[in-house]
């Protein structure tokens, strides 16, 4: 169960926290994604205006005091495209007319993002940060390990993998839908994997070793994976559970991916990933 003050904003791929402050949490805009297709001979008009309009609609309706981006604001990784230089600054300038406090956690696509953003935008490393108290909520992108402080939170929130589910209809046609993923984590397994990441070998109970090493103790957090705000960028199919690009935490065996609950953007519960995988296997054999 999640606390009442933390909920998805149906039917949007946005998480909303309303406690002492009102916070909107958004993941994976991938501004400039269309330009990456141009080199392959595919032309799609810029989608940044559509993204901005949708986000501003949500901002105006819910009037957040803070807006948090879970990384991958832009698309280009090794370099910044001319399109990104043109549209990303304007994108943030318009947002700041409505939300003063904007925070960006860097994703794996966000190299050289800081020169594109106004100086008033807070840029944080991919290790993430913590909001709230009772429960503490750790926010991070997902392509790299978050900080120990984030991992010690009761609830973890990440983006990065753009979770989707594949459906096959009676005619054999496939469709793709964005989904929310919610699951449980094992603090012991996460601690063991994190100690391996730190190259610390110790046969004692891993959470105790980690507490002595970094000063925090891991519990058994819940994990929420936020769908990509840009619905055109594709993603990892949870009913195929593709291993590519999943990030170290999801690879750690400390996250119960098979038992993860999957929900459509309209709130429809689809079952667990294990159940969806079974249905996909059965449908492919029909």
Secondary structure as GFF3:
##gff-version 3
##sequence-region A 1 286
A	DSSP	beta_strand	6	8	.	.	.	ID=ss1
A	DSSP	beta_strand	15	18	.	.	.	ID=ss2
A	DSSP	beta_strand	22	26	.	.	.	ID=ss3
A	DSSP	alpha_helix	35	38	.	.	.	ID=ss4
A	DSSP	alpha_helix	48	62	.	.	.	ID=ss5
A	DSSP	beta_strand	66	69	.	.	.	ID=ss6
A	DSSP	alpha_helix	82	95	.	.	.	ID=ss7
A	DSSP	beta_strand	101	105	.	.	.	ID=ss8
A	DSSP	three_ten_helix	114	116	.	.	.	ID=ss9
A	DSSP	beta_strand	122	124	.	.	.	ID=ss10
A	DSSP	beta_strand	129	131	.	.	.	ID=ss11
A	DSSP	beta_strand	137	139	.	.	.	ID=ss12
A	DSSP	alpha_helix	148	151	.	.	.	ID=ss13
A	DSSP	beta_strand	155	158	.	.	.	ID=ss14
A	DSSP	beta_strand	164	168	.	.	.	ID=ss15
A	DSSP	beta_strand	174	184	.	.	.	ID=ss16
A	DSSP	alpha_helix	187	197	.	.	.	ID=ss17
A	DSSP	alpha_helix	206	214	.	.	.	ID=ss18
A	DSSP	beta_strand	222	225	.	.	.	ID=ss19
A	DSSP	beta_strand	261	264	.	.	.	ID=ss20
A	DSSP	beta_strand	269	272	.	.	.	ID=ss21
A	DSSP	alpha_helix	273	284	.	.	.	ID=ss22
###
